[in-house]
Amino acid sequence: VQLQASGGGLVQVGGSLRLSCTASGLTSNNGVMGWFRQAPGKEREFVAAIRRHLNTNSYLDSVKGRFTISSDNAKNTVYLQMNSLKPEDTAVYYCAATVRNKILSAIRTAQTYDHWGQGTQVTVSS
């Protein structure tokens, strides 16, 4: 499985961006796809994830109500719509995937994921 992420960029506070991540090599609608981010000097943190076969998701508390994760299983693509962006959202965002089905509590941890994409930079200017 290979992941290709895109959609990052520079945006002002309160603006919006949509990240996309397309997975090649997926042969079913099983598994989980998610987004993590890493700001300079900080550890990588979970942002959002979606269980593809159940269409259930989980979010980092600080992005709830502002970010929305969605999946187009036919295109093997997951999206992260980011609205009302804040300077603290500035980070490199990484797409991740596993073909295994996971319980909801597990999809927030990086160790759950077997495949990672290259990062895409999101910068929110104040």
Backbone as CSV, one residue per row, in Angstrom:
resi,resn,N_x,N_y,N_z,CA_x,CA_y,CA_z,C_x,C_y,C_z
1,VAL,0.850,-1.191,0.000,0.000,0.000,0.000,0.883,1.237,0.000
2,GLN,0.597,2.132,-0.898,1.313,3.414,-0.926,0.303,4.538,-0.772
3,LEU,0.705,5.549,-0.013,-0.185,6.665,0.271,0.385,7.943,-0.320
4,GLN,-0.458,8.700,-0.973,-0.057,9.974,-1.572,-0.951,11.068,-1.001
5,ALA,-0.347,11.950,-0.224,-1.087,13.040,0.403,-0.867,14.337,-0.354
6,SER,-1.881,15.179,-0.319,-1.783,16.478,-0.973,-2.752,17.446,-0.315
7,GLY,-2.606,18.722,-0.654,-3.570,19.712,-0.209,-3.087,20.694,0.828
8,GLY,-1.876,20.514,1.319,-1.371,21.450,2.305,-1.078,22.803,1.688
9,GLY,-0.747,23.760,2.544,-0.428,25.084,2.047,-0.409,26.101,3.154
10,LEU,-0.366,27.358,2.738,-0.355,28.485,3.662,-1.737,29.138,3.650
11,VAL,-2.283,29.355,4.841,-3.609,29.931,4.954,-3.639,30.858,6.153
12,GLN,-4.499,31.845,6.109,-4.626,32.760,7.240,-5.528,32.178,8.317
13,VAL,-5.402,32.711,9.497,-6.265,32.278,10.599,-7.732,32.378,10.179
14,GLY,-8.468,31.332,10.498,-9.879,31.287,10.140,-10.159,30.710,8.772
15,GLY,-9.108,30.465,8.020,-9.270,29.927,6.681,-9.487,28.423,6.681
16,SER,-9.551,27.868,5.479,-9.835,26.441,5.303,-8.846,25.806,4.328
17,LEU,-8.629,24.543,4.534,-7.863,23.717,3.604,-8.492,22.332,3.582
18,ARG,-8.306,21.632,2.474,-8.728,20.239,2.409,-7.545,19.374,1.996
19,LEU,-7.218,18.454,2.866,-6.163,17.492,2.575,-6.782,16.244,1.950
20,SER,-6.046,15.648,1.045,-6.459,14.399,0.420,-5.353,13.373,0.565
21,CYS,-5.741,12.129,0.669,-4.770,11.036,0.729,-5.339,9.873,-0.065
22,THR,-4.647,9.504,-1.109,-5.079,8.397,-1.944,-4.170,7.198,-1.721
23,ALA,-4.798,6.063,-1.508,-4.061,4.831,-1.251,-4.084,3.950,-2.483
24,SER,-2.935,3.515,-2.894,-2.848,2.543,-3.978,-2.541,1.183,-3.365
25,GLY,-3.163,0.162,-3.896,-2.914,-1.174,-3.396,-3.967,-1.700,-2.451
26,LEU,-4.970,-0.890,-2.146,-6.063,-1.383,-1.308,-7.016,-2.212,-2.163
27,THR,-7.409,-3.384,-1.636,-8.252,-4.281,-2.423,-9.629,-4.482,-1.804
28,SER,-9.894,-3.829,-0.687,-11.205,-3.952,-0.068,-11.518,-2.645,0.653
29,ASN,-12.723,-2.600,1.212,-13.120,-1.428,1.992,-12.843,-1.590,3.476
30,ASN,-12.075,-2.605,3.818,-11.725,-2.799,5.221,-10.619,-1.834,5.637
31,GLY,-10.392,-1.789,6.926,-9.258,-1.034,7.412,-9.600,0.361,7.868
32,VAL,-8.550,1.081,8.178,-8.652,2.407,8.764,-7.693,3.344,8.034
33,MET,-8.129,4.556,7.821,-7.227,5.603,7.326,-7.327,6.795,8.258
34,GLY,-6.204,7.433,8.477,-6.196,8.516,9.438,-5.179,9.580,9.113
35,TRP,-5.228,10.641,9.924,-4.302,11.758,9.801,-3.640,12.017,11.147
36,PHE,-2.356,12.211,11.095,-1.576,12.634,12.245,-0.845,13.916,11.858
37,ARG,-0.360,14.635,12.844,0.406,15.838,12.537,1.575,15.981,13.509
38,GLN,2.584,16.691,13.052,3.750,16.925,13.887,4.211,18.352,13.692
39,ALA,4.183,19.105,14.769,4.672,20.478,14.754,6.140,20.480,15.161
40,PRO,6.877,21.511,14.796,8.306,21.574,15.149,8.518,21.444,16.649
41,GLY,9.404,20.548,17.030,9.730,20.367,18.435,8.706,19.587,19.226
42,LYS,7.691,19.078,18.565,6.646,18.328,19.260,6.547,16.919,18.712
43,GLU,5.899,16.064,19.490,5.696,14.699,19.038,4.532,14.640,18.046
44,ARG,4.558,13.586,17.253,3.458,13.381,16.325,2.190,13.098,17.113
45,GLU,1.071,13.715,16.707,-0.176,13.508,17.412,-1.292,13.121,16.449
46,PHE,-2.214,12.361,16.987,-3.397,11.944,16.244,-4.282,13.148,15.960
47,VAL,-4.863,13.184,14.758,-5.793,14.251,14.403,-7.190,13.687,14.154
48,ALA,-7.294,12.721,13.259,-8.594,12.153,12.921,-8.386,10.845,12.190
49,ALA,-9.381,9.973,12.280,-9.307,8.716,11.563,-10.705,8.222,11.265
50,ILE,-10.793,7.370,10.270,-12.080,6.813,9.874,-11.939,5.331,9.599
51,ARG,-12.881,4.567,10.110,-12.952,3.136,9.819,-13.751,2.984,8.534
52,ARG,-13.104,2.525,7.503,-13.664,2.586,6.153,-14.907,1.728,5.996
53,HIS,-14.942,0.541,6.613,-16.060,-0.364,6.407,-17.279,0.025,7.240
54,LEU,-17.070,0.804,8.300,-18.178,1.215,9.163,-18.501,2.699,9.025
55,ASN,-17.577,3.431,8.400,-17.735,4.875,8.250,-17.894,5.556,9.608
56,THR,-17.167,5.069,10.602,-17.145,5.720,11.912,-15.800,6.382,12.088
57,ASN,-15.787,7.454,12.878,-14.568,8.228,12.953,-14.255,8.674,14.370
58,SER,-13.082,9.236,14.510,-12.620,9.733,15.796,-11.791,10.976,15.536
59,TYR,-11.838,11.917,16.481,-11.127,13.175,16.312,-10.356,13.548,17.567
60,LEU,-9.279,14.262,17.362,-8.601,14.945,18.451,-9.566,16.002,18.995
61,ASP,-9.628,16.125,20.313,-10.599,17.046,20.901,-10.483,18.460,20.359
62,SER,-9.268,18.909,20.157,-9.071,20.312,19.765,-9.485,20.611,18.321
63,VAL,-9.785,19.582,17.545,-10.227,19.821,16.161,-11.698,19.487,15.948
64,LYS,-12.334,18.932,16.967,-13.759,18.599,16.834,-14.565,19.850,16.510
65,GLY,-15.478,19.704,15.553,-16.283,20.843,15.150,-15.629,21.713,14.096
66,ARG,-14.330,21.531,13.892,-13.622,22.312,12.865,-13.131,21.438,11.712
67,PHE,-12.710,20.228,12.024,-12.196,19.309,11.007,-13.217,18.208,10.755
68,THR,-13.273,17.754,9.516,-14.133,16.642,9.161,-13.359,15.666,8.289
69,ILE,-13.353,14.410,8.707,-12.723,13.368,7.912,-13.802,12.601,7.168
70,SER,-13.506,12.278,5.918,-14.448,11.514,5.114,-13.675,10.595,4.189
71,SER,-14.378,9.584,3.698,-13.707,8.596,2.859,-14.535,8.318,1.621
72,ASP,-13.877,8.288,0.488,-14.486,7.828,-0.763,-13.849,6.483,-1.063
73,ASN,-14.534,5.425,-0.647,-13.939,4.096,-0.766,-13.726,3.691,-2.222
74,ALA,-14.571,4.160,-3.092,-14.419,3.813,-4.505,-13.110,4.367,-5.069
75,LYS,-12.674,5.492,-4.520,-11.429,6.114,-4.973,-10.256,5.807,-4.044
76,ASN,-10.522,5.037,-2.982,-9.484,4.763,-1.987,-8.837,6.053,-1.486
77,THR,-9.663,7.027,-1.263,-9.186,8.344,-0.868,-9.879,8.798,0.408
78,VAL,-9.096,9.371,1.301,-9.648,9.965,2.510,-9.344,11.459,2.472
79,TYR,-10.289,12.230,2.968,-10.165,13.681,2.956,-10.186,14.206,4.394
80,LEU,-9.502,15.300,4.596,-9.589,16.004,5.864,-9.920,17.456,5.549
81,GLN,-11.179,17.814,5.768,-11.605,19.190,5.580,-11.313,19.946,6.866
82,MET,-10.509,20.991,6.751,-10.081,21.746,7.926,-10.610,23.168,7.815
83,ASN,-11.496,23.527,8.709,-12.086,24.866,8.731,-11.669,25.595,10.001
84,SER,-11.872,26.894,9.997,-11.556,27.728,11.168,-10.159,27.437,11.683
85,LEU,-9.214,27.424,10.784,-7.853,27.055,11.151,-7.231,28.065,12.103
86,LYS,-6.400,27.534,12.995,-5.729,28.323,14.020,-4.221,28.169,13.864
87,PRO,-3.448,29.105,14.381,-1.985,28.971,14.299,-1.484,27.661,14.894
88,GLU,-2.137,27.164,15.923,-1.689,25.920,16.543,-1.968,24.693,15.685
89,ASP,-2.666,24.862,14.578,-2.845,23.762,13.634,-1.654,23.617,12.686
90,THR,-0.744,24.556,12.752,0.440,24.507,11.895,1.267,23.272,12.210
91,ALA,1.519,22.476,11.191,2.256,21.224,11.371,2.434,20.552,10.016
92,VAL,3.239,19.525,10.015,3.265,18.611,8.877,2.216,17.543,9.155
93,TYR,1.342,17.357,8.208,0.249,16.393,8.354,0.593,15.127,7.575
94,TYR,0.420,13.983,8.245,0.746,12.696,7.662,-0.509,11.842,7.551
95,CYS,-0.641,11.206,6.412,-1.705,10.236,6.196,-1.212,8.858,6.603
96,ALA,-2.098,8.047,7.166,-1.720,6.703,7.594,-2.850,5.733,7.279
97,ALA,-2.499,4.466,7.133,-3.510,3.467,6.793,-3.121,2.100,7.335
98,THR,-4.135,1.333,7.630,-3.972,-0.085,7.902,-5.108,-0.803,7.203
99,VAL,-4.837,-1.994,6.708,-5.890,-2.762,6.029,-6.663,-3.619,7.023
100,ARG,-6.239,-3.607,8.257,-6.903,-4.397,9.285,-8.015,-3.578,9.944
101,ASN,-9.091,-4.248,10.281,-10.160,-3.589,11.019,-9.752,-3.439,12.476
102,LYS,-10.080,-2.297,13.045,-9.670,-1.990,14.407,-10.853,-1.471,15.208
103,ILE,-10.796,-1.686,16.535,-11.810,-1.084,17.387,-11.572,0.422,17.439
104,LEU,-12.625,1.154,17.768,-12.564,2.607,17.678,-11.453,3.188,18.534
105,SER,-11.258,2.641,19.709,-10.241,3.201,20.603,-8.837,3.034,20.064
106,ALA,-8.644,2.075,19.189,-7.296,1.797,18.675,-6.886,2.718,17.549
107,ILE,-7.831,3.373,16.927,-7.478,4.109,15.714,-6.843,5.463,16.020
108,ARG,-6.698,5.786,17.314,-6.075,7.039,17.699,-4.573,6.900,17.942
109,THR,-4.061,5.704,17.858,-2.649,5.488,18.160,-1.858,5.177,16.898
110,ALA,-0.675,5.743,16.809,0.154,5.592,15.618,0.534,4.134,15.369
111,GLN,0.678,3.369,16.431,1.099,1.981,16.277,0.077,1.134,15.550
112,THR,-1.133,1.614,15.451,-2.177,0.888,14.734,-1.901,0.804,13.238
113,TYR,-1.185,1.764,12.712,-1.067,1.945,11.271,0.193,1.309,10.709
114,ASP,0.032,0.662,9.560,1.134,-0.042,8.915,1.763,0.756,7.780
115,HIS,1.035,1.730,7.276,1.498,2.452,6.103,1.367,3.949,6.334
116,TRP,2.378,4.670,5.895,2.413,6.111,6.089,2.759,6.806,4.783
117,GLY,2.139,7.938,4.580,2.457,8.743,3.421,3.488,9.800,3.752
118,GLN,3.912,10.501,2.738,4.803,11.628,2.975,3.987,12.747,3.608
119,GLY,4.594,13.596,4.339,3.869,14.669,4.990,3.525,15.793,4.035
120,THR,2.514,16.552,4.418,2.162,17.754,3.684,2.077,18.899,4.685
121,GLN,2.745,19.991,4.372,2.865,21.090,5.313,1.599,21.943,5.319
122,VAL,1.109,22.210,6.513,0.010,23.150,6.707,0.529,24.276,7.594
123,THR,0.445,25.490,7.101,0.899,26.650,7.854,-0.246,27.649,7.962
124,VAL,-0.567,28.001,9.203,-1.640,28.958,9.460,-1.009,30.230,10.008
125,SER,-1.151,31.298,9.273,-0.521,32.560,9.670,-1.527,33.452,10.390
126,SER,-1.001,34.150,11.389,-1.879,35.026,12.188,-1.738,36.472,11.755
